[in-house]
Amino acid sequence: EAQVTQNPRYLITVTGKKLTVTCSQNMNHEYMSWYRQDPGLGLRQIYYSMNVEVTDKGDVPEGYKVSRKEKRNFPLILESPSPNQTSLYFCATHPLGPGEAFFGQGTRLTVV
Amino acid sequence: GENVEQHPSTLSVQEGDSAVIKCTYSDSASNYFPWYKQELGKGPQLIIDIRSNVGEKKDQRIAVTLNKTAKHFSLHITETQPEDSAVYFCAAVPGNQFYFGTGTSLTVIP
């Protein structure tokens, strides 16, 4: 079964405390990306990766880092979270070229 | 980069009626246009897509139309049912990057 697994699903943290949200896919897709979803703003891309060791900024990369050491994993790192990063985060994956993107279940992050 | 606009932001219809959601895009390089449905507490899931060499595609009660000249595409849901209630997102894809609209919250009233 095609799966994109994010952890944790819910997270409440304090300003400045480093955190990592993990994402793993079992479809052997080259392309992986992170989005944040905010009311009225839709899905905005944070970072994406077209292959191992290849990452690039999306539309809203400030305050985030990513790494792609293995094809199946694409963690999102917040080195010093701030309240404006409170949001719903989705990891997604798809093969290179036009085709269906598969999304994880989402991580609801609250930074207080 | 690509800019996708989606309308309306909210839509309420009576069960059995049709619903139409419209999107426009700006980048003529976009060649793939998927539609996603997001139910509460879940990630978006693909419901239908269309490529730039096709003008219309239908899958049971769902259809998508594409007008490349005008740079707009639409989602049509006929005979709506309460389980169609969700948030719907359009996207335009030039190359590999997805650009999403801001979403339409559809409510089907029984």
Interface residues (C-beta under 8 A of the other chain):
Chain A: V4 Y31 S33 Y35 G40 L41 G42 L43 R44 Q45 Y48 M50 G58 D59 F90 A92 L96 G97 P98 G99 E100 A101 F103 G104 Q105 G106
Chain B: G1 Q6 S9 N31 Y32 P34 Y36 G41 K42 G43 P44 Q45 L46 D49 R51 F89 V93 N96 Q97 F98 Y99 F100 G101 T102 G103
